[in-house]
């Protein structure tokens, strides 16, 4: 009897996705016959049978396997025997023998989880020993962590009890401030955001035309009862950029390793409230004009300040903009991605800066912006394309006049 394992295929690959069995459990296979397809982050590889004989399959399709995991056996006695080194569940539709079916990992109390899930557990303060894994062979999945993320405190062994030391040393000079529910939610969202492998692209747009249009139309807007700012124009420019670069209007399904591209445009706006940061959402921003967006921003901001904002008005955003310039500070920044979105756009204060035009130094209106993105879904070149599109719309007087 010969074992079939997921072997080291090079390129630093440590795990793969068992995509498809090319044979059935109990089939007769020939030596060097391809029996299974495993997808890695580099390519799909076919694993051959080392000998001829009947095959016994242990690993299910559509599951994750690590290098060295036993996935099948071939040869005399393979159909009846279950090696102790088997780490994955038996193939679907065929029950494993009761006495020998427990994977070696479980017998050795080894926790099966991908590096991503291990890091997520650390970031959320969850001890993997306390988690019941629902994946193959008891593997802990991302969804297993989500159900207990709010209930489990960070393990004491991972966080030094520095607070007690401070209180012992400084007594009444130290004050404990309870976190509000909003602040706790912000903390949890920031922890989730930090699990996203991020990168940033920064640039500057010429905001001269935008500045003049807002300056000209502001009095007219006030006459009809709303305040006109730069933000509605920035939202519309961002929506157009998302249409040209749809992977930024998306989220990443880690378990299925799929990109979920959204064909609706709900723009989240980071808003400061008395008890912390909140994200309000302008729904279907692509279907609304500048005046409608400006009025909606005013209404949402008022609700944030008087704490009457509803959950419905803060959910289902597809892409978020944080208007750092409204607070008056900063030139460039790296805002946190609003999990589980793919990107966030940070816009800063429009400033007078020296620029070169026709070989002469003149004063120009410049809008610095930062695009932070999920590097699993999009690459730097795509971020530059998004930034170029955003600049093009901000700098285009015809586009701005048509909105």
C-alpha positions as CSV (number, residue, x, y, z in Angstrom):
1,X,0.0,0.0,0.0
2,X,1.4,3.4,-1.0
3,X,0.4,6.8,0.4
4,X,-0.6,9.8,-1.7
5,X,0.3,13.0,0.0
6,X,0.1,16.6,-1.0
7,X,3.8,17.0,-1.8
8,X,6.0,20.2,-1.7
9,X,5.6,21.7,-5.2
10,X,8.1,24.4,-4.6
11,X,7.7,28.2,-4.8
12,X,7.2,28.3,-1.0
13,X,3.8,26.7,-1.3
14,X,2.6,25.4,2.1
15,X,-1.0,24.6,1.4
16,X,-3.5,24.2,-1.4
17,X,-7.1,23.8,-2.2
18,X,-8.3,20.3,-3.2
19,X,-10.2,21.2,-6.3
20,X,-11.3,17.9,-7.9
21,X,-10.8,14.2,-7.7
22,X,-10.2,12.7,-11.1
23,X,-11.2,9.2,-9.9
24,X,-13.7,7.8,-7.5
25,X,-13.1,6.1,-4.2
26,X,-12.4,2.4,-4.8
27,X,-11.5,2.8,-8.5
28,X,-8.6,0.9,-10.0
29,X,-5.9,3.4,-11.0
30,X,-2.6,3.0,-12.9
31,X,0.8,4.1,-11.9
32,X,1.5,7.7,-12.8
33,X,-2.2,8.3,-13.6
34,X,-3.4,11.7,-12.5
35,X,-5.9,11.2,-9.7
36,X,-6.5,14.6,-8.1
37,X,-6.2,18.3,-8.9
38,X,-5.0,20.7,-6.2
39,X,-5.0,24.5,-6.7
40,X,-2.2,26.5,-5.1
41,X,-1.7,30.2,-5.3
42,X,0.6,29.7,-8.3
43,X,-1.2,27.1,-10.4
44,X,-3.4,23.9,-10.5
45,X,-1.3,20.8,-10.1
46,X,-2.2,17.2,-10.8
47,X,-1.1,14.6,-8.3
48,X,-0.3,11.2,-9.8
49,X,-0.7,7.7,-8.3
50,X,2.6,6.2,-7.3
51,X,1.5,2.6,-8.1
52,X,-1.3,0.7,-9.7
53,X,-4.1,-0.6,-7.6
54,X,-7.4,0.4,-5.9
55,X,-7.5,3.9,-4.4
56,X,-8.9,4.9,-1.0
57,X,-9.7,8.6,-0.8
58,X,-9.6,10.4,2.6
59,X,-9.8,14.1,1.6
60,X,-13.0,15.8,0.3
61,X,-13.2,18.0,-2.7
62,X,-13.3,21.8,-2.0
63,X,-11.2,21.6,1.2
64,X,-7.8,23.0,2.2
65,X,-4.8,20.6,2.5
66,X,-1.3,21.3,3.8
67,X,2.0,20.1,2.3
68,X,2.5,16.6,3.8
69,X,-1.2,15.8,4.4
70,X,-2.2,12.3,3.5
71,X,-5.1,12.5,1.0
72,X,-5.4,8.9,-0.3
73,X,-3.8,5.4,-0.4
74,X,-3.3,3.1,-3.4
75,X,-2.6,-0.7,-3.6
76,X,-3.4,-3.9,-1.7
77,X,-5.4,-3.2,1.4
78,X,-5.8,0.5,0.6
79,X,-9.6,0.3,0.6
80,X,-10.0,-1.1,4.0
81,X,-7.1,0.4,5.9
82,X,-7.1,3.9,7.3
83,X,-3.5,5.0,8.1
84,X,-3.0,6.8,11.4
85,X,-1.3,9.6,9.5
86,X,-4.6,10.6,7.7
87,X,-5.3,14.2,8.4
88,X,-8.4,14.9,6.4
89,X,-12.0,13.7,6.4
90,X,-13.1,10.7,4.3
91,X,-14.5,11.3,0.9
92,X,-18.1,12.3,0.7
93,X,-20.6,9.5,0.4
94,X,-18.5,6.8,2.0
95,X,-18.3,6.4,5.8
96,X,-14.9,6.0,7.4
97,X,-14.3,3.1,9.8
98,X,-15.3,4.0,13.3
99,X,-12.3,2.6,15.1
100,X,-9.6,4.2,12.9
101,X,-11.2,7.3,11.4
102,X,-9.9,9.9,13.9
103,X,-7.3,12.0,12.2
104,X,-3.8,12.0,13.7
105,X,-4.0,15.7,14.2
106,X,-7.0,15.3,16.5
107,X,-5.4,12.5,18.4
108,X,-2.3,14.6,19.0
109,X,-4.4,17.7,19.9
110,X,-3.0,19.6,16.9
111,X,-5.1,22.5,15.9
112,X,-5.8,22.6,12.2
113,X,-6.1,26.2,10.9
114,X,-4.6,28.2,8.1
115,X,-2.1,31.0,8.9
116,X,-4.8,33.6,8.1
117,X,-7.2,32.0,10.7
118,X,-4.4,31.8,13.3
119,X,-3.6,35.4,12.8
120,X,-7.3,36.4,12.9
121,X,-7.6,34.5,16.2
122,X,-4.6,36.3,17.7
123,X,-6.0,39.6,16.6
124,X,-9.4,38.9,18.0
125,X,-8.0,37.5,21.3
126,X,-9.4,34.1,20.7
127,X,-7.7,30.9,22.0
128,X,-7.9,28.4,19.2
129,X,-7.9,25.6,21.9
130,X,-11.4,26.8,22.9
131,X,-12.8,26.8,19.3
132,X,-14.7,23.9,17.9
133,X,-13.6,23.7,14.2
134,X,-16.3,22.9,11.7
135,X,-14.0,22.3,8.8
136,X,-12.5,19.0,7.5
137,X,-10.9,17.0,10.3
138,X,-11.9,19.7,12.8
139,X,-10.1,22.5,10.9
140,X,-10.9,25.9,12.4
141,X,-12.5,28.2,9.8
142,X,-12.9,32.0,9.8
143,X,-16.7,31.6,10.4
144,X,-15.9,29.6,13.6
145,X,-14.2,32.6,15.0
146,X,-16.8,35.2,14.1
147,X,-19.5,33.6,16.3
148,X,-17.4,34.0,19.4
149,X,-15.4,37.2,18.5
150,X,-17.5,39.3,20.9
151,X,-17.5,36.9,23.7
152,X,-13.9,35.9,24.2
153,X,-11.4,38.2,25.9
154,X,-7.8,38.1,24.8
155,X,-5.9,35.4,26.5
156,X,-4.0,36.6,29.5
157,X,-0.8,34.8,28.3
158,X,-0.8,37.0,25.2
159,X,-1.3,40.3,26.9
160,X,0.9,41.3,29.9
161,X,-1.1,42.4,33.0
162,X,0.6,45.8,32.7
163,X,-2.6,47.6,34.0
164,X,-2.3,46.0,37.4
165,X,1.4,47.0,37.5
166,X,0.5,50.6,36.6
167,X,-2.2,50.8,39.3
168,X,0.2,49.3,41.9
169,X,2.9,51.8,41.0
170,X,0.8,54.9,40.5
171,X,-2.4,54.4,42.4
172,X,-4.9,57.2,42.0
173,X,-2.8,58.7,39.1
174,X,-4.3,56.0,36.9
175,X,-8.0,56.1,35.9
176,X,-10.0,53.3,34.2
177,X,-12.4,54.6,31.6
178,X,-15.1,52.1,30.5
179,X,-15.5,51.8,26.8
180,X,-18.9,52.6,25.3
181,X,-20.6,50.0,23.1
182,X,-19.7,52.2,20.1
183,X,-16.1,52.3,21.1
184,X,-16.1,48.6,21.6
185,X,-17.6,48.1,18.1
186,X,-14.9,50.5,16.7
187,X,-12.2,48.4,18.4
188,X,-13.6,45.2,17.0
189,X,-13.9,46.7,13.5
190,X,-10.3,48.0,13.7
191,X,-9.1,44.5,14.7
192,X,-10.9,43.0,11.7
193,X,-9.5,45.7,9.5
194,X,-6.0,44.9,10.6
195,X,-6.4,41.3,9.3
196,X,-6.5,42.8,5.7
197,X,-3.1,42.8,3.9
198,X,-3.1,46.4,2.9
199,X,-1.1,48.8,0.7
200,X,-1.5,52.5,-0.1
201,X,-1.3,54.7,-3.1
202,X,-1.1,58.5,-2.7
203,X,-1.4,61.3,-5.2
204,X,-2.5,65.0,-5.6
205,X,-5.3,66.3,-7.8
206,X,-5.6,69.8,-9.2
207,X,-8.8,71.1,-7.5
208,X,-8.9,74.5,-9.0
209,X,-12.0,73.9,-11.1
210,X,-13.7,72.1,-8.2
211,X,-12.9,75.0,-5.9
212,X,-14.4,77.6,-8.3
213,X,-17.6,75.6,-8.9
214,X,-18.3,75.1,-5.2
215,X,-17.5,78.8,-4.5
216,X,-19.8,79.9,-7.3
217,X,-22.7,77.6,-6.4
218,X,-22.6,77.8,-2.6
219,X,-24.9,80.9,-2.3
220,X,-27.4,79.3,-4.7
221,X,-27.5,76.1,-2.6
222,X,-28.0,78.1,0.6
223,X,-31.0,79.8,-0.9
224,X,-32.7,76.4,-1.4
225,X,-31.8,75.1,2.0
226,X,-28.6,73.0,1.9
227,X,-24.9,73.5,2.4
228,X,-22.7,72.8,-0.6
229,X,-19.3,71.3,0.1
230,X,-16.6,69.6,-2.0
231,X,-17.7,66.1,-0.7
232,X,-20.6,65.4,-3.0
233,X,-18.4,66.1,-6.0
234,X,-15.7,63.8,-4.5
235,X,-18.3,61.1,-4.0
236,X,-19.4,61.3,-7.7
237,X,-15.8,61.3,-8.9
238,X,-15.1,58.2,-6.7
239,X,-18.2,56.4,-8.1
240,X,-17.1,57.0,-11.6
241,X,-13.6,55.7,-10.7
242,X,-15.2,52.6,-9.1
243,X,-17.1,51.9,-12.4
244,X,-13.9,52.0,-14.3
245,X,-12.1,49.9,-11.6
246,X,-14.9,47.6,-10.3
247,X,-12.6,45.4,-8.0
248,X,-12.4,48.3,-5.6
249,X,-16.2,48.1,-5.2
250,X,-16.0,44.6,-3.8
251,X,-15.2,42.4,-0.8
252,X,-13.1,39.3,-0.4
253,X,-14.6,35.9,0.6
254,X,-11.6,34.3,2.4
255,X,-13.2,30.9,2.9
256,X,-14.1,30.4,-0.8
257,X,-11.2,32.6,-2.0
258,X,-13.5,34.6,-4.3
259,X,-13.9,38.3,-5.0
260,X,-17.5,39.5,-4.6
261,X,-17.9,42.5,-7.0
262,X,-20.8,44.7,-6.2
263,X,-22.7,46.4,-9.0
264,X,-24.4,48.9,-6.7
265,X,-22.6,51.9,-5.2
266,X,-23.3,52.6,-1.5
267,X,-20.6,55.1,-0.4
268,X,-19.7,55.0,3.3
269,X,-18.6,58.2,4.9
270,X,-16.5,58.2,8.1
271,X,-18.2,60.6,10.5
272,X,-17.1,61.7,14.0
273,X,-19.7,61.5,16.7
274,X,-19.7,62.4,20.4
275,X,-19.0,58.7,21.3
276,X,-16.6,57.8,18.4
277,X,-16.2,57.2,14.7
278,X,-19.2,56.0,12.7
279,X,-19.7,55.2,9.1
280,X,-22.9,56.5,7.5
281,X,-23.9,55.4,4.0
282,X,-25.1,57.3,1.0
283,X,-27.1,54.5,-0.8
284,X,-27.1,54.3,-4.6
285,X,-24.9,57.3,-4.9
286,X,-24.5,56.7,-8.6
287,X,-28.2,57.5,-9.1
288,X,-28.3,60.7,-7.1
289,X,-27.3,64.2,-8.1
290,X,-25.0,66.7,-6.3
291,X,-27.9,68.5,-4.5
292,X,-29.5,65.2,-3.4
293,X,-26.2,63.9,-2.0
294,X,-25.4,67.2,-0.3
295,X,-28.8,67.2,1.4
296,X,-28.4,63.5,2.5
297,X,-25.0,64.2,3.9
298,X,-26.4,67.1,6.0
299,X,-29.2,64.8,7.3
300,X,-26.9,61.9,8.1
301,X,-24.5,64.3,9.9
302,X,-27.3,65.8,12.0
303,X,-28.4,62.3,13.0
304,X,-24.9,61.3,14.0
305,X,-24.6,64.4,16.2
306,X,-27.9,63.9,18.0
307,X,-27.4,60.1,18.2
308,X,-30.6,59.3,16.1
309,X,-28.8,57.5,13.3
310,X,-30.3,54.1,12.5
311,X,-28.4,50.8,11.9
312,X,-29.9,50.7,8.4
313,X,-28.2,54.1,7.6
314,X,-24.8,52.7,8.6
315,X,-24.8,49.3,6.9
316,X,-24.2,47.8,3.4
317,X,-21.5,50.2,2.3
318,X,-19.4,49.1,-0.7
319,X,-16.6,51.6,-0.6
320,X,-15.7,54.2,2.1
321,X,-14.5,57.8,1.9
322,X,-13.0,59.5,4.9
323,X,-12.9,63.3,4.6
324,X,-9.8,64.1,6.7
325,X,-9.7,67.6,5.2
326,X,-12.9,68.5,7.0
327,X,-11.0,68.4,10.3
328,X,-8.3,70.7,9.0
329,X,-5.3,68.5,9.5
330,X,-2.9,66.3,7.6
331,X,-1.5,66.3,4.1
332,X,-1.4,62.5,3.5
333,X,-2.5,59.6,5.6
334,X,-3.2,55.9,5.6
335,X,-6.8,55.3,6.8
336,X,-8.0,52.0,8.0
337,X,-10.1,49.9,5.5
338,X,-13.7,49.5,6.5
339,X,-13.9,45.7,6.8
340,X,-14.9,43.8,4.7
341,X,-14.5,46.3,1.9
342,X,-11.5,46.3,-0.5
343,X,-10.6,50.0,-0.4
344,X,-10.9,53.4,1.4
345,X,-10.3,56.8,0.0
346,X,-8.9,59.5,2.3
347,X,-9.3,63.0,1.0
348,X,-7.4,65.9,2.6
349,X,-7.8,69.7,2.9
350,X,-7.6,71.6,-0.4
351,X,-4.5,73.9,0.0
352,X,-2.8,76.7,-1.9
353,X,0.6,75.4,-3.0
354,X,3.2,76.5,-5.5
355,X,2.8,74.6,-8.8
356,X,4.5,74.9,-12.2
357,X,2.4,76.0,-15.2
358,X,4.0,76.7,-18.5
359,X,7.4,77.0,-16.9
360,X,6.2,79.5,-14.3
361,X,5.5,79.0,-10.6
362,X,2.0,79.9,-9.7
363,X,-0.4,79.2,-6.7
364,X,-2.7,76.3,-7.3
365,X,-5.4,74.5,-5.4
366,X,-4.3,71.0,-4.6
367,X,-6.3,68.1,-3.2
368,X,-4.1,65.4,-1.7
369,X,-5.7,61.9,-1.4
370,X,-4.7,58.4,-0.2
371,X,-6.1,55.1,-1.5
372,X,-5.6,52.2,0.9
373,X,-6.5,48.8,-0.6
374,X,-6.7,45.1,0.0
375,X,-3.6,43.7,-1.7
376,X,-5.3,40.2,-2.0
377,X,-7.8,41.6,-4.4
378,X,-6.1,44.4,-6.3
379,X,-2.5,45.3,-7.1
380,X,-0.6,48.6,-7.0
381,X,-1.0,49.1,-10.8
382,X,-4.8,48.9,-10.4
383,X,-4.6,51.4,-7.5
384,X,-2.7,53.8,-9.7
385,X,-5.4,53.4,-12.4
386,X,-8.1,54.2,-9.8
387,X,-6.1,57.3,-8.6
388,X,-5.6,58.5,-12.2
389,X,-9.4,58.1,-12.9
390,X,-10.2,60.0,-9.7
391,X,-7.8,62.8,-10.6
392,X,-9.2,63.0,-14.1
393,X,-12.8,63.5,-12.8
394,X,-11.8,66.0,-10.1
395,X,-9.8,68.0,-12.6
396,X,-12.4,67.9,-15.4
397,X,-14.6,71.1,-15.4
398,X,-17.1,69.6,-17.9
399,X,-17.6,66.5,-15.7
400,X,-18.0,68.6,-12.6
401,X,-20.4,71.1,-14.3
402,X,-22.7,68.2,-15.5
403,X,-23.2,66.7,-12.0
